[in-house]
Structures are given as C-alpha cells and as structure tokens.
C-alpha cells in the first residue's frame, strides 16, 4: 500500500484489502477496499477506529510503529460495524489503561459484539457537539444516526480542521487504485447508505457549519482538495436528485428476446437525441452498479420477460432493491414480454407504485415472444414520451 500522508501529528494506520471477494458478502470490489484507521499523536494519543479482522496483523503493526513505544490513551469508536470495529476487544486487552470514546448508543450495542472486562470504568460517553482536548488537538463530536447504523458519529478535529466522517464520503477500491472518485463512491453510497438520504442531509447541515480542510473517511482516499465537489455529490445523492440527464435501460431476458428489444430501444433513444443511454443485463451484470446507474440518471426503462404469472426474478429483485433504497423522483418506461399471458408489466407497475414521486409513462409496450416490425413504432412512441418532459 502506498504511503498516506495526513499531517505531522495524524498518522494513517489502516490497510488495503485486495483479496476480498465480496464486500459485506454481497458487493463486488474488483479493486479491493481500504479499511481506514488513524492515530492522533499528542499529549494524549488517540486511535480513530480499528479495522476489519482480515487485516488485524497489519493494523497492529502499523499502530505500534506509529506509537513508537508509547501507549494509546483513547480509542474513538465512530462505528461498530465489524469492518471498522473488529479489533476493539483485542486493542483494549493490549492496552488496559486505554479508554473508549463513544456515544450512549455505541456502548449499549458494544456488548453485543465484545466481552470487555470493567467496560463501565473504561468508557467516555460524548453527546452532540461535545469536545475533548488531547493537547494541541481537540475533537468535537456530532451524532450521525443511521448513516448508516444508529450509533454512528463523526469527529471534527478543530486544530487541523479535519472531519473524520465514518462511512460518509467512503468509496470502494484500495488506496493505491488509480481511478476517479465519483463512480465507486456513488456505487458505495447508493448500495450502502442510500436508504438514509434524510439522515445524510441532516449530517450535511451539521458539516456546513464547520471549516473543513480535509475529510478522512473509513473507506477510500483521504479527501484534501476540491472538497466542494464531494459535498455537492453527497447533497445530490442524499436528496434523491438525478445527477445526469440520461436514460438507464435495465433488462431481464430469459432467452435473449427481451435483450434484443432493450438494445433496439437503446438505439431508438440515441437516434432521438438522448444525451446518454446506459444499459445493463440484470441477470449477468453487477446489480450494485445497476442500482448506481438507476439513481444516476433521471429516466429509466424497465424491460422484462414474464415469469410464473409475474416478472422474471432478476427484475423483481432489482426493483425491490430500488424500493428498499428509497428510489424516487424519476421518469419510468415499461416494456414487457410474454408468450401467452404477459404479466411482467403488471408486476413492475405494482412495485413502482410504492415508490415516491414517480412519473410513469402511459405507453406500455408488450412484446409477444419476439420483436416484430409493428413493435418498432410502439418503441419509438414510448421513447418520445420518455424523452419529452
């Protein structure tokens, strides 16, 4: 892993994980993921979170090297999810005089994960806006419930103007991955935090009152420049606004016939002037990336085969994931396929009807087994309705 520079007194002690198969046992991470942890060196030494069990040995080695023979006085617990908190019990046993800083919810949940002796004597409970001084450095704590667990809090270091943002502003990808921030941060946000847009908005309002020069998340790169870009993205994402003017086509095809219709629709939309058209095979493509694109663009086409008097399961799964993530404020077009009793449109409409502020196109195109010449004008009419606001 490449060296990560924060400041003279704040040392990066996290680790990259490039061998993990699925993050949270569900998300593909082709470039791995980082587990970020930090040490504030001062009159009192402060650890900012631990990391995942997969990198325990590397984290302990980094911690001991950064401490240079000294001992930590405090461990700040921003978030109890195991990829950040797994080593709490280990490090509290290793340094029995170290105290733990968290909020009331942190310490009500912590015994569910760990059995720490004399825990009550070792905890420091902080409330909204409370500050603790460690020498030159002072941390101010802000609660961030449901971003994305109920005990989450963020910390603002007042001397160096650093926001330790927990899972906020996180990103998939190891730190030595050379790739744009937006794409994998967007995929991370909508799949992990996306349901809790209102809570993220509340946190952004708190952050707006702080003079932030650097953001240190628990996953992904430390953000030092053009912070307004990242904050703007989070504002767009958490308010469920579309990020780009374009169309996302999500199709679920059994034998390839619905796929041919989806590809024809893509061509028609492009010919009619759609600024951007993205397409995904829900049976084979990364579902997390499909979720990302559904939120990214302001319009979506759902094309699916009928199945068991309902809709082909990959589409059913996709729409229910969107519903769980609070999908809203979009224009939707529906294409169904069926050989004897088309049912896909009815099922898709039923799920979509539960979403907020959805503009559903009146035209619905029904394909009978395979696309025919008479279906082309129907697709063109649907494309025109979708593109004309």
SEDO-840724 format. One record per atom (N, C-alpha, C): x, y, z. Coordinates in steps of 0.1 Angstrom, whole numbers, plus 5000, padded with zeros to 4 digits. Each point is the difference from the previous one (the first is absolute). Last residue first. Example, Ala and Ser with C-alpha at 12.3 -4.5 7.8 and 13.67 -1.06 7.14 Angstrom:
2
512849785071/500950115000/499250115008/500349434999/499150125000/500950125000/
end
This chain:
389
459651594784/499650035014/498750085000/502449644965/499350135001/499550025014/502249604988/501050114999/499350145001/497449585003/501150015010/500850125000/496849924965/499450045013/501050015011/501649854959/499650144999/499350045013/501149554996/501250085001/499750145000/496549704991/500450005014/501250085003/498649954956/499050085007/500450015015/502549714973/500350144997/499150105007/499249535003/501250045008/500450154997/496549824975/499650015014/501250045009/500749924954/499350135002/499650015015/502049594989/500950114999/499350145001/497849564999/500450055013/500950124999/498449754962/499050095005/500350055014/502849684977/500150134994/499050105006/501449615032/499650014987/500150144994/502149665043/499750144995/499649994985/499149595035/501150064993/499650134994/497249795034/501049904998/501350074993/496250305004/499549875001/501149904995/499850525024/500649924989/499449865002/498550525016/500049865003/500549924988/500250535023/500249924988/500049855005/497850485019/500749885004/500149914988/498750565013/500249894990/500849885007/499350395025/498749934998/500249894990/503950175035/499550024986/498749924998/501750195048/500049874992/499450034987/502450265043/499250034988/500149884990/500750075057/500449934987/499050054989/500650095052/500150094989/500649944987/500449675039/499550135001/500350084987/498949455007/501150105000/499450145000/497449594995/500450035014/501150105002/498449844957/498950085007/500350035014/502749704974/500350144997/499050095007/499349545001/501250035009/500350154998/496549834973/499749985014/501150045009/500749994954/499250125004/499649995014/502249634981/500950115001/499350125005/497449624991/500849985012/501050125002/497349994961/499250025012/500849995013/502149924959/499750145002/499250025012/501149554987/501150085005/499750145003/497349634979/499750045014/501150095006/497749734952/501050105005/499650055014/498849564973/499250095009/501050105006/501549714964/498649975000/499150095010/504850074990/499649914989/498649975000/503050455017/499349885005/499549924988/502850495019/500049894990/499249885007/500650595007/499949865005/500049904988/501450555017/499849904989/499949865006/499850565018/499949855002/499849934987/501950505025/499349944989/500149855001/500750485033/500249864997/499149954989/502450455030/499049964990/500349864995/501150245051/500549964987/498849984990/500450085052/500350124991/500549964986/500949635038/498950104998/500450114990/501649535034/500050054987/498850094997/501949755041/499250124999/500150074987/501849565015/500950115000/499350144998/497649584998/500750005013/500950125002/498049934958/499050045010/500650015014/502749834965/499850144998/499050055011/500649544999/501250075005/499950154999/496749744980/499850005014/501250065007/500149954954/499050105004/499850005015/502949674982/500650144997/499050115005/498649545001/501150035010/500550144999/497049854967/499350015013/501050045011/501849904958/499350135000/499350025013/502049584993/501050115001/499550145000/496949614996/500650035013/501150115000/495949984964/501249935001/500850045013/494850075002/501150054992/501249925002/494949825003/500650125007/501050064991/497849574994/498950105002/500450125007/503349684988/499249955010/498950105004/502850244968/500549875006/499249965012/501250394955/499049955010/500549865005/503450394982/499249894996/499049965011/502350504991/500149875007/499049904994/502250555003/499649904990/500249865006/500050565013/499949875006/499549914989/502450515003/499249914992/500149865007/500950555017/500349864999/499049924992/502250545015/499049924994/500449854999/502750365019/498650045003/498949924994/505249845018/499350074989/498650035003/503049795033/500750114993/499250084990/498449615025/500050135007/500750114993/500049574981/498650045001/499950135008/504249804996/499650074987/498550045001/501949755037/500750134998/499450084988/498649565006/499350095010/500650144999/502149674975/498650034994/499350095010/504049835014/500350104990/498750044993/499849655031/500450135007/500250114990/499349564984/498850065004/500250135008/503049774961/500150035014/498750075004/499549694958/500950115004/499950025015/497449654977/501449985000/500950115005/495049994997/500449865003/501549985002/497950424987/499949975014/500349865004/501850334961/499449875001/499849965014/500550524978/500549895009/499249884999/501350544978/499249884999/500649895009/499850584986/500849895006/499149885001/500350514974/499249885002/500949895005/499750584991/500849885005/499049895002/498550394979/501350055002/500949885004/495749984968/500349985014/501550035002/497450024956/500750115007/500349985015/498049714964/499150115003/500650105009/502349614987/499750064988/499050125002/501249735037/501250074995/499750084987/496749715017/500250125009/501150084996/499349604977/498950104997/500250125009/502949645007/500250064987/499050114997/499349745038/501250085002/500350084987/496649684999/499650125007/501150095002/501049584982/499350084990/499550135007/501949695028/501050054992/499450094989/497149775027/500750105008/501050074992/497849634981/499150115001/500750125008/502249594997/500050064987/499150135000/500149735039/501250074998/500150084987/496549705009/499850135007/501250094999/500349564983/499150084992/499750145006/502849635019/500750104991/499050094992/499149655035/500649944988/500650094990/498250165043/500249865002/500849934989/500050535022/499649924988/500349855002/499750535022/500049865005/499549914989/502050555005/499249904994/500349865007/500550585002/500349885007/499149894995/502050524986/499149894996/500549875008/500450575004/500549875004/499049894996/501150554985/499149895002/500849875003/500750585007/500249884992/499049895003/502350475022/498949994990/500349884991/502050045051/500250024986/498749994992/500149975048/501350064998/500350044985/495249965032/500949944990/501350074998/497549995048/499950074987/500849924990/499349925049/499449924989/499750074987/502450135043/498750064997/499249934989/504449875013/499249985011/498650074999/503350034965/499749865002/499049995012/501850434990/499149954989/499549855003/503150195030/498750075001/499149954989/504349845000/499349945011/498650075001/503050174968/499549874996/499249945011/502150405010/498950024991/499449874995/503949995027/498850045008/498850024991/504149914980/499549885007/498850045008/502150354977/499549904991/499449885007/502250355025/498650034996/499549904990/504549985015/499049945009/498650034996/504850064981/498750014993/498949935008/504549845018/499850114990/498650004995/501549675032/500750125004/499850124991/498549465018/499650114990/500650135005/501149445004/499950135008/499850114990/498549504985/501150095002/499750125009/497649515007/500350094989/501050105003/496949815039/500449934988/500450104989/498950165043/500549875004/500249914988/500750554999/499049905001/500549875005/501450545000/500649875002/498949895002/500950544980/499049905004/500749875000/501350565002/500449874996/498949915005/499850465007/501150014991/500349864994/495650295025/500749874998/501050024989/496850275036/501150044990/500849884998/494650025016/501449975003/500950054989/495149985000/500450105010/501549995004/497849704969/500050134994/500450115010/499249545013/501450024994/500150144994/495849865017/500950025011/501450034995/496849904968/499650135007/501050025011/500249594979/500650104992/499750145005/498049635022/501550005002/500650114992/495549924992/500250055014/501450025003/498949784960/499750144999/500250075014/500349534999/501250064994/499850154998/496349765015/501050015010/501350064995/496549924969/499650115010/501150015011/500549654968/500350134995/499750115009/500349485001/500050105011/500350144995/500249584973/498650015006/499850125009/504449904979/498950064992/498750015006/504549805013/499450115008/498750054994/502449634980/500249985014/499350115008/499849984951/499849865005/500149985015/500850424978/498649964998/499749865005/504550195004/499050085007/498649944998/503849814977/500049975014/498950075007/500550094955/499549865002/500049965015/501850424989/498650004997/499449865002/504650065003/499450065011/498550004999/502649844964/499949915011/499550065013/500250294963/499349884996/499949905011/502550435004/498550015000/499449864998/504950105001/499349985013/498549984998/504049864964/499250125004/499249965013/504549744993/498850014993/499250125005/504449685012/500050124993/498750014991/501749735047/499349994988/499950144993/501949885044/500950014989/499449984986/497549975042/500650134999/501050024988/495949644997/501150025009/500650144997/494749894992/501450014994/501150025010/494750175004/500649874998/501450034993/497850375033/500149954986/500549865000/497850445035/500849884997/499949964985/497850375027/501150034990/500949884998/497449925042/499750114991/501250034992/500049695036/499749944987/499750114990/502550205040/499449875000/499849944986/502250435010/498649994996/499349875000/503850375019/500049865000/498649954998/502550494989/498749935003/500349854999/503350455010/499849874993/498749945005/502950425011/498850014993/499749884991/503550115034/500449984986/498850004991/499350095046/501350064997/500449994986/495949795018/499950154999/501450064996/497449524990/501350045007/500250154998/495549665000/500650124993/501250045008/496749534993/500850085008/500750114992/495349645000/501150064993/500850095010/496449555005/500350145002/501250044992/496049565007/501150074993/500150155004/496849625013/501050065009/501150084994/496349774976/499450105009/501050065010/501249844949/499649935012/499550105010/502050134958/498849934997/499549905011/499850375002/500950024989/501249915002/496450055031/499549934988/500850054988/500950315040/499249885001/499549964986/503650325020/499649984986/499249875000/502350405036/499349884998/499549994986/504450265020/498750024994/499349874997/504650255029/499349884996/498550044995/505450205006/498650035002/499249904994/505550055017/498949944992/498750055005/505450195001/498749995007/499049934990/505750095009/498949954992/498849995008/504350125018/499850094989/498749974992/499749765041/501250084999/499950114990/496449715008/501049915002/501450065001/494350115006/501350054996/501149905004/494450004987/501049955009/501450044995/494250134995/501450014996/500949935010/494450014980/500950005012/501549994994/495749994974/500750125002/501150015010/496449625005/500050094989/500850135003/501449615032/498750044995/500250104988/502949585028/500050134994/498650034995/502849645036/498850034992/499950144996/503849635016/499850145000/498850034991/502249535027/499350074990/499950155003/501849625027/500950044990/499450094989/497949785039/501150085006/500950064989/496449694991/499450125005/501150105005/501249564985/499750094989/499550145005/502049565019/500050135006/499750114990/501249584975/499950015014/500050145005/498149804953/501150085005/499950025015/498049734956/499949985014/501350075006/497050074951/501249975008/499749985015/496550084965/501249954992/501149955008/496050195019/499549904991/501149944991/500750365031/500149875006/499449894991/499950464985/501349945000/500149875006/496150314997/500149904990/501349925001/498950375028/498949915002/500249884991/503050364997/500349915011/498849915004/499750314964/501249924998/500149905011/496750335004/499649894991/501249914998/500850405023/499249905009/499649884991/504450234983/498850055005/499149905007/505650034997/498949974991/498750075006/505649865011/499150124998/498949964990/503749735036/499250004987/499150125000/505149885026/498550025001/499450014986/504849765023/499350094990/498550005002/503349735025/499750145005/499350094990/501549544990/498950005010/499750145006/502049784955/500350125007/498950035011/499949604975/501450034998/500450125008/495549874998/500849905008/501550044999/497150254973/499750035014/500849915010/500249924953/500850115004/499750055014/497649634982/501449975000/500850125005/495350054994/500449915012/501549985001/498450244962/499850075012/500449925012/500049904951/501249985008/499850085014/496749994963/500349875004/501049995011/497750384975/500149995015/500549865004/499250164954/500750115007/500349975014/497749704972/501150044991/500850125006/495949825022/501349935002/501150034991/496350355018/500049904990/501349935000/498750395027/500349865006/499949894989/501550565004/499049914993/500349855004/502550385017/499050074992/498949924995/503750015041/499249904993/498950084992/505150115024/498750054996/499349904991/504049965040/499549954987/498650064997/504650145034/498649994996/499849934987/504350055021/499250035011/498549994998/504849754980/498850084997/499250035013/505549924999/498749935001/498850094996/505749974985/499050065009/498749915000/503749914971/500449975014/499050065010/499450094953/501550015002/500349985015/495750024971/500250045014/501450015005/499049864956/499650145001/500150045015/500849554990/501150084993/499650155002/496949685015/501250005009/501150094994/496149944974/499750085013/501250015008/500249734961/499950154997/499850085012/499849535005/501450044996/500050154997/495849815008/500850015012/501450044998/497349934962/499650125008/500850015013/500649634972/500650124994/499650125008/498149595013/501550005003/500650134994/495349934993/500450035014/501550015002/496749944960/501350075000/500550035014/495949774990/500849954989/501450065000/496450135030/500849885005/500949954989/498550525000/499449874998/501049895004/500650485023/499749964987/499549865000/500050465035/500849894997/499749964985/499550515026/499449874995/501049904997/502050425014/498750024994/499649874993/503550135043/499749924988/498650034995/503750305031/498649964997/499949924988/503450225042/500049944987/498649934998/501950445030/499349875001/499949954986/502550355001/500249975014/499349885004/500549974951/499950125008/500449975014/498749774948/501150005010/500050145007/496349674972/500450145003/501050005011/498449624961/500550035014/500350155001/496649654967/500950115002/500550015014/497449674958/500250025014/501150115002/496949714958/500850125005/499950015015/499649634958/499450025014/500950115006/498949874945/500950035011/499250015013/499549704952/499450105009/501150045010/499649744947/500249995014/499350115008/499849944952/501250065004/500250005015/496149804979/501149964992/501450065004/495349895024/501050115002/501349964992/494349865009/501249974992/501050125002/496149865035/500450104990/501349964994/497749745035/499150024989/500550094989/501949885046/499549874994/499050024989/502650355021/498849975007/499349884994/503550094968/499950095012/498649995006/502949634971/498850085000/500050085013/504049774988/499249964989/498750094999/505250105019/498649985004/499249974988/504750135002/499749854997/498549975004/502650425006/499849984985/499649864997/500350405041/499749864998/499749974985/502850395034/499349974988/499749855000/500750345044/500649904991/499149984988/501350385045/499149914994/500749904990/501550405027/500449875005/499149894994/501750574997/499149894994/500549875005/500750485026/500649904992/499049894995/500950535022/498949914997/500549904990/502750365014/499549945013/498949904998/502150244963/501149965009/499549935012/496849964959/500750125005/501149945009/498049754963/498950085006/500650135006/501449584963/500450115008/498850085005/501449484982/498950095001/500450115009/502649604968/499950085012/498950104999/499549534973/500850135000/499850075013/499749464995/499250125000/500950125000/
end
